[in-house]
C-alpha cells in the first residue's frame, strides 16, 4: 500500500461532513419549530473571517473568535442568522 492509497478513504472528511449535516438539521428544526425547554445553541465563529459583520468594539474585544448563546428568546433576527449558517 502506498501513501497515495491512504488518501482514498478520507474518514476525517466524511465525519466532518456528517457532523455538518447534523448541525444543518438541528438548525432547520429550530428555524421551523423554535427552541423548546432548556435547549440552547452555542455558536462560535471567527470574528476576522471574510464577510463577518460585527461592530468594531466587539471585534476588538473578541479578536479571533466569539461565542454567542441562543436560548429563551428566539426571534426573526436569530432565525435569519441561523439560515445563513445553512
N, C-alpha and C positions, 0 to 999 in steps of 0.2 A: 504494500500500500504506500503510495507516495503522499507527499504533503498536499498535493492538489486534491487528492481523494478526501482529505479532512474537510474541505470546504463544500462538499456536495450536500450534505445534510447539516444545515446551519440551525441547530436546535435553539441556539440563543435568539436568533431572529424569529423563529417560529413561536417561541414563548413570548417574546416581546409583542408580536402581532396579536397573539391570543389575549394577552393582558390588555392591550389597547381595545380589543373588541369588547371585553368585559366592561371597561370604563365607558365606552360608547353606549353600550346597552343600559348601563346604570344611569348615565346622564339622560338618555332618552326617556327612561322611566320617570325620572324626576321632572323633566320638562312636561311630560304628559299628565302626571298624577301628583306632582309635588312631593315634598319630603314629609313622611309620616313619623309621628312619635319623636323619639330622641335621635333619629338618623341625622347625619350631617356629612358634609363633604369638606375635606381639607384639600385645597387646591394650591399647589406650589408651582410657581412659574419663574422664568428668568426675566428679571427686570430690564436687562440690557439686550434682550432678544429683538431682532428686527421686527418692527410692527407693533411692539408692546407700547401702549399709550397709558402712562400714569403721570400724575403731577410730579414736577421736579423735586419737591420736598420728599416725596415717597421714594423716588429713585435715589436720592442722596441718603436717606435713612436706611434703605434696604438695597445696597449695591449688590448686584449679582442675582439674588433671588428673594422672593417674598412668598409667604403663605397666608392665605385667607381661609376663613371657615364660613361655610354657608349652613345655617341651621334654621331656627324657628321662622323667621320672616323670609319668605321667598317670593319675590315679585318679578315683574317683567324684565327688569334690568339684569337680574341674575339669570333668568331663562335665556335672555339674549346672549349673555356671556357664555353660558353652557353650550348653546347652539354653535358658537364659534369654535368650541373645543371639538365638535364632531367633525 
